[in-house]
Amino acid sequence: MARRSCHTLRVEHLDSPLMIEATRPRFSWIVEHPQDSYQLTVRDAAGTVAWDSGVVGGGQTTLVEYRGEPLERDADYLWTVHSFSGTAVHTAESSFATAPDLAAWEAEWIEPVQESTHHEQYSFLDWIKGETEPLPVDQRLRPAQLVRQDLEIRPELARARLYATAHGVYSAWLNGQRISDEVLAPGFDSYRHRLSVQAYDVLAMLLPGANTMGFVLADGWWSGRIGLTGTSAQFGDRLALTWQLHLGFTDGSTQVITSDSSSCSAAGPWNYSDLFIGEHYDARRADDSWLLPGFGQQGWTPVSSLGVDARTLVPFRGEPVRRVAQLPVASVEHRADGVLLDFGQVIAGRLRLKLRGQPRGQHITIEHTETLDARGEWFQNIVGMNKEQTDHYICAGDAVEEWEPEFTFHGFRYARLTGLDTLDPEYATAVVVSSDLEQTGSFSSSDARLNRLHQNVVWSQRANFLSIPTDCPQRERAGWSGDIQVFAEAAANNAGVCTFLSRWMENLRADQLPDGRIPILSPRSEHDEQSALESPGVGAIVAAAGWSDAVAILPWKLYERYGDPRVLEENYPAVCRWVEYQALEAERGLPSALEDLPLSPRRRARQRLLFNTGPHFGDWLTPSTLDGDLPLHEAMDRAPKLTSELVAPMFQIHSLDLAARMAAVLGHLADAAQFSQRAARVRAAFAAEYLDDDASLPVALQGMYALALGLEILPAAQRRRAGEHLAALVRSRGDRLDTGFLSTPFLLDALWDTGHQDLARTLLWQDKAPSWLYEVDRGATTIWEAWDAVDPAGVPRQVSMNHYAFGCVDEWLFRKVAGLAPSAPGWREISIDPDFSCGLSHAEASVQTPLGQAAVSWTVEHGQLTVNTVVPYGAGAVLNLPGQQIRLAPGTSVHQMDLLVTAN
Ligand code: BGC
């Protein structure tokens, strides 16, 4: 079917959202024609017009702000867009609903009868020492709780919206039917400050008369084991639930039914379910009759009421976690140690099993891992406290039984099953679990290895965009701010990340400390606070250069990609507080090497401007700092020690620059000028303190030059020379990169922009470690945490195989290799500037931008260059061909030129 000419209607970036909080929501649509004018109408459920924009001249198709009658809360709206083009009018329609007033939440919190979560508290030091919990898992973990409440529903129902949330994770049923395909609700938030409430349309599931609402509750992020140390009960140790069912009837009357103490609870077939450890399910005890009206409730216990508490409730914003893909088994081997399944792809998710003719009580164990060892034997690359990643299923003995864990997920490619003699490959599926974001990007080329590299990034993104942006889906699953800031741009090509990351930013801001510090991870728990107080070395870090600066970097990147100034508005006050903190901290101390030196007043004054003290991660995991025989955690301390004094002020300057840019967009012009002046002063102080006349920095590492060039720290006159130092450092490592977390995104550009294009290309094509293609050649299917996660002989290390941070190079594949990038906020201007000399005969990329699809595809064949482009309506583009620049109008175009002739 031909694509409609006006499509992809969005409210606040979302498709038909049910929880719009904004009093002035913004509307966006995509057109496949030149729009001369538009008209928006918004109607309430009765069909009354709440807003008619009238015909508005111009091509705006994104973020048109509502300007009608005040929107009702908890109400449904239909909106229509007429997009006029010449004599044609293109019309499309969509819907949205507003959130209820959560401050007026009237439902009680209800608590099933339960043992509290076993408290397992480990510090960073315990983790280094490899402490383990003395009690076996099944003596520490507790059952998931079933909670049911009978409801009487009057006839003539016209609208039914369920609002629910939990302490723990939940799934919900009405009359035996699952109310949604969402998993792991309510998702992870900084629960001390915010707890998301979900909205579900349940009209089709309710019947006049007796109905039953059923919930299953498990520990989840609230009380289960999470984070690096696998500590439990970080936000609470009791499961609880609160919900409101808002009903509207055909006669216009309304009713709210809420969770209350008429609910009963019981432990169900889940002996335990922990996000990290895994799930233990006894199918012999599965009996769904509790989900239906008329259930006897023998052995069930009334819940207790905790009263009403709406303090932390917020409407869920964004896309829920869902099962987003299913992978068949790539190979099955029946081995002495169990049945080994290989899915051919590292994922975050879980196994769905179908079993035939298993005896009742048969115990099947499912272990998960990301890699095998060099000999192909079972190997756990993630070890440590509560990192079992093991599920258990006790068979009911039915002729056919099917099972998938409900409240856990694992990082894996391989699974080992014991308790089964044989398994038909068709009976095992890997279910990929992720926040269900719109996939917006594609990249491919004439080189299979680059294509695999891109796929690896996409897979790491999918696995780590799970409710919040995480570092890795097995060991920590923590919202590390540094990881996402380096990866955000690449992420925004591949998926629609604006709302997902904006929601995480809400958590990050909620976790900002009173003194302005932005924590290194969010959500942050009391345990995280305590652990930092008690830990040595990097374990003591609360805020860090390049991590905390995510508060400025992410909103700016989102603004560039989505053109939404509200992202800036929301974050601007937090950015101001963070840069104030940096300034105060700069005044307070001197780097330890200077502490006892007699400093001239001028130097002292300069030092007072520089945020160059305090513990930081520095250019974390810089490869050369990990060389040698030191134990890993000691070697990991080297990059922070060596690089923090330079890295911290460079990010200080960057945050000031971004604060100035944000202020300018938001119209705070005095602030903008003030931040720019401050940035200039800190820059000058940095240059005077750390840069010599030959543009050398005191730490001879690639990362320092990549950052200094990439963040535009250096005076213009010294850039070229600094680029030469960088190039020399790269060459001295055998044309290999030696950059850490923070500097890697800048390395290729820093070389390119200072005249070392060939070296940048060499690094991209390098296949000796450390390099991107080294991983691809070792069979990587995701991006690794460490470049040498697997050595050349195939021996794996116990590190994460699924960290997206170094996947930031994907943005280079789009922007430089295929040649596609935005050059004005929201892709209003597009730069199509491929590197035709990158060593490929073909590359292509496309991005579903807020304005529609932008794409480029180029081929060089027999000296003939062909470039196909797609520019969305509402955007302009510039295509750079060898020796010429072409201004492109919206639509498709083809360009051809003879390269051999040009070369002569
Ligand atoms: C995580 C990182 C994170 C880092 C902080 C690690 O354990 O996996 O990705 O950013 O700690 O340095």
Boltz pocket constraint, residues with backbone or C-beta under 6 A from the ligand:
constraints:
  - pocket:
      binder: B
      contacts: [[A, 228], [A, 471], [A, 472], [A, 476], [A, 480], [A, 482], [A, 483], [A, 617], [A, 620], [A, 803]]
      max_distance: 6.0
